[in-house]
Amino acid sequence: MSLMPESMGTIADQKILSLIQDHVRKIGEQIRELISAIDKFSNHSKEDAKIIYSRLRKLDLEAEELKKQLYEYISRVGLGMVYREDWVRLAINLDSMSDYIISAAYRIYLSSEREIFPPAEVIYDLKKLAEGVLFTYDALRDSIFAYSVNVKRAVELCDKIDIEEEKVDEIRRVLDLKIAESNIPIVAILQLRDIVYAMENAVDYMKRAGDDLRIIALHRIG
């Protein structure tokens, strides 16, 4: 019996993983720009928010190009690729994650333009939430890069994603309550909540991407 399909699938897995790793790196750049935007936003800086959002848009276009390469490769490989549907789902979740990061940054930019800034009582938790987004991303990035060298370690790191996601949920609940109790106009409350929910949704997609990678890794272990 020929082993060609399996061999082709292994090569395809390696190539698709490389493309996904490139996409993950780009998302990391986006998150760091988002954290910078939140820092400036907390300091009531209007101009900096515009500059940062412009950089994020550039990163978004670069991420979009990586996504196209990813999907084009998947379509070319077709059935020769092992766990094709799992890889596709992972790629889609990475794309959604990126969309929510850009969405959060855009809402920060709009709020800054309208001079709607976070009140002092929520700044600490807003920065803490952004930190939680970064920590969850770091766990996802580490798991994806570990997959190529140590599959069992990749699964362990996927568990860390779940832990970080739960921490973000807890921070978000506290922050949501503080925003609701703030003595600010309803428009400001809605804008801040939109920013918070966009970040939380980005983390939710990190968890989904981690679940996808866990499934792929467990297939290899099993």
C-alpha positions as CSV (number, residue, x, y, z in Angstrom):
1,M,0.0,0.0,0.0
2,S,1.4,3.4,-0.9
3,L,2.2,5.9,1.8
4,M,2.2,8.9,-0.5
5,P,-1.1,10.5,0.8
6,E,0.2,10.3,4.4
7,S,3.6,11.7,3.4
8,M,2.0,14.5,1.4
9,G,-0.2,15.3,4.4
10,T,2.8,15.5,6.7
11,I,4.5,18.0,4.4
12,A,1.2,19.9,4.1
13,D,0.9,20.0,7.9
14,Q,4.4,21.5,8.2
15,K,3.7,24.1,5.6
16,I,0.4,25.1,7.0
17,L,1.9,25.3,10.5
18,S,4.6,27.7,9.2
19,L,1.9,29.9,7.7
20,I,-0.1,29.9,10.9
21,Q,3.0,30.8,12.9
22,D,3.5,33.8,10.7
23,H,-0.1,34.8,11.2
24,V,0.3,34.4,15.0
25,R,3.4,36.6,15.0
26,K,1.4,39.3,13.2
27,I,-1.4,39.1,15.8
28,G,1.2,39.5,18.5
29,E,2.3,42.8,16.9
30,Q,-1.4,43.9,16.8
31,I,-1.9,43.1,20.5
32,R,1.2,45.1,21.5
33,E,-0.1,48.1,19.5
34,L,-3.5,47.7,21.2
35,I,-1.9,47.7,24.6
36,S,0.0,50.9,23.6
37,A,-3.3,52.4,22.4
38,I,-5.0,51.6,25.8
39,D,-2.1,53.2,27.6
40,K,-2.4,56.4,25.6
41,F,-6.2,56.2,25.9
42,S,-5.9,56.0,29.7
43,N,-3.7,59.1,29.6
44,H,-6.4,61.0,27.6
45,S,-4.1,61.3,24.5
46,K,-6.0,62.0,21.4
47,E,-3.3,62.2,18.7
48,D,-1.4,59.1,19.8
49,A,-4.6,57.0,19.4
50,K,-4.8,58.0,15.7
51,I,-1.2,57.2,15.0
52,I,-1.5,53.8,16.7
53,Y,-4.7,52.9,14.9
54,S,-3.0,53.8,11.6
55,R,-0.2,51.3,12.4
56,L,-2.7,48.7,13.4
57,R,-4.5,49.1,10.1
58,K,-1.2,48.4,8.3
59,L,-0.7,45.3,10.4
60,D,-4.2,44.2,9.6
61,L,-3.5,44.5,5.9
62,E,-0.4,42.4,6.3
63,A,-2.4,39.8,8.3
64,E,-5.0,39.8,5.6
65,E,-2.3,38.9,3.1
66,L,-1.1,36.0,5.3
67,K,-4.6,34.8,5.6
68,K,-5.0,34.7,1.8
69,Q,-1.8,32.7,1.4
70,L,-3.0,30.3,4.1
71,Y,-6.4,29.7,2.4
72,E,-4.8,29.4,-1.1
73,Y,-2.4,26.8,0.2
74,I,-5.1,24.8,1.9
75,S,-7.3,24.9,-1.3
76,R,-4.3,23.7,-3.4
77,V,-3.4,20.8,-1.0
78,G,-7.0,19.6,-0.6
79,L,-7.5,16.1,0.6
80,G,-3.7,15.5,0.7
81,M,-3.6,17.4,4.0
82,V,-3.9,15.6,7.3
83,Y,-6.6,17.0,9.7
84,R,-7.5,19.6,7.0
85,E,-10.7,20.7,8.6
86,D,-9.1,21.2,12.0
87,W,-6.4,23.4,10.5
88,V,-9.0,25.4,8.6
89,R,-11.0,26.0,11.8
90,L,-7.8,27.1,13.6
91,A,-7.0,29.6,10.8
92,I,-10.6,31.0,10.9
93,N,-10.4,31.5,14.7
94,L,-7.1,33.3,14.3
95,D,-8.7,35.6,11.8
96,S,-11.6,36.3,14.1
97,M,-9.2,37.0,16.9
98,S,-7.4,39.6,14.8
99,D,-10.7,41.2,13.8
100,Y,-11.7,41.8,17.4
101,I,-8.3,43.2,18.3
102,I,-8.6,45.7,15.4
103,S,-12.2,46.4,16.5
104,A,-11.1,47.3,20.0
105,A,-8.4,49.6,18.6
106,Y,-10.9,51.3,16.3
107,R,-13.3,52.0,19.1
108,I,-10.5,53.4,21.2
109,Y,-9.6,55.7,18.2
110,L,-13.3,56.8,17.8
111,S,-13.6,57.4,21.5
112,S,-10.4,59.5,21.6
113,E,-11.6,61.5,18.6
114,R,-14.8,62.3,20.6
115,E,-12.8,62.9,23.7
116,I,-14.5,60.1,25.5
117,F,-11.9,58.8,27.9
118,P,-12.0,56.2,30.7
119,P,-12.6,57.6,34.2
120,A,-9.9,57.1,36.8
121,E,-11.7,54.3,38.6
122,V,-11.6,52.0,35.6
123,I,-8.1,52.7,34.2
124,Y,-6.3,50.1,36.3
125,D,-8.7,47.3,35.4
126,L,-8.8,48.3,31.7
127,K,-5.0,48.0,31.6
128,K,-5.2,44.7,33.6
129,L,-7.6,43.4,31.0
130,A,-5.2,44.3,28.2
131,E,-2.5,42.5,30.1
132,G,-4.7,39.4,30.3
133,V,-5.2,39.5,26.5
134,L,-1.5,39.5,26.1
135,F,-1.0,36.6,28.6
136,T,-3.6,34.5,26.8
137,Y,-2.0,35.3,23.5
138,D,1.4,34.3,24.8
139,A,0.0,30.9,25.9
140,L,-1.5,30.4,22.5
141,R,1.6,31.4,20.6
142,D,3.8,29.2,22.8
143,S,1.5,26.2,22.2
144,I,1.5,26.7,18.4
145,F,5.3,27.0,18.3
146,A,5.7,24.0,20.6
147,Y,3.6,21.8,18.4
148,S,6.3,21.4,15.8
149,V,8.9,20.1,18.4
150,N,6.9,18.7,21.3
151,V,3.3,17.8,20.8
152,K,2.7,16.8,24.4
153,R,4.1,20.2,25.6
154,A,1.7,21.9,23.1
155,V,-1.3,20.2,24.7
156,E,-0.1,21.3,28.2
157,L,0.2,24.9,27.0
158,C,-3.3,24.7,25.5
159,D,-4.4,24.0,29.1
160,K,-2.7,27.3,30.1
161,I,-4.8,29.2,27.5
162,D,-7.9,28.0,29.4
163,I,-6.5,29.3,32.7
164,E,-5.6,32.7,31.3
165,E,-9.0,32.9,29.6
166,E,-10.8,32.4,32.9
167,K,-8.7,35.1,34.5
168,V,-9.7,37.5,31.7
169,D,-13.4,36.6,32.3
170,E,-13.0,37.5,35.9
171,I,-11.3,40.8,35.2
172,R,-14.0,41.7,32.6
173,R,-16.8,41.1,35.1
174,V,-15.2,43.4,37.6
175,L,-14.5,46.0,35.0
176,D,-18.0,45.8,33.5
177,L,-19.5,46.6,37.0
178,K,-17.1,49.5,37.6
179,I,-18.0,51.0,34.2
180,A,-21.7,50.7,34.9
181,E,-21.2,52.4,38.3
182,S,-19.1,55.2,36.9
183,N,-20.4,58.7,37.0
184,I,-20.1,59.2,33.2
185,P,-22.5,59.8,30.3
186,I,-24.3,56.7,28.9
187,V,-22.5,57.2,25.6
188,A,-19.2,56.8,27.4
189,I,-20.4,53.7,29.2
190,L,-21.5,52.1,25.9
191,Q,-18.2,53.0,24.2
192,L,-16.1,51.6,27.0
193,R,-18.2,48.4,27.2
194,D,-17.7,47.9,23.4
195,I,-13.9,48.2,23.8
196,V,-14.0,45.7,26.7
197,Y,-16.2,43.2,24.9
198,A,-14.1,43.4,21.8
199,M,-11.0,42.4,23.9
200,E,-13.0,39.7,25.6
201,N,-14.1,38.3,22.3
202,A,-10.6,38.2,21.0
203,V,-9.6,36.1,24.1
204,D,-12.6,33.8,23.4
205,Y,-11.3,33.1,20.0
206,M,-7.8,32.5,21.4
207,K,-9.4,29.8,23.5
208,R,-11.2,28.3,20.5
209,A,-7.9,28.3,18.5
210,G,-6.3,26.5,21.5
211,D,-9.0,23.9,21.4
212,D,-8.4,23.4,17.7
213,L,-4.7,22.9,18.2
214,R,-5.4,20.5,21.1
215,I,-7.5,18.3,18.9
216,I,-4.8,18.3,16.2
217,A,-2.1,17.5,18.8
218,L,-4.1,14.7,20.4
219,H,-4.7,13.1,17.0
220,R,-0.9,12.9,16.7
221,I,-0.4,11.6,20.2
222,G,-3.1,9.0,19.8
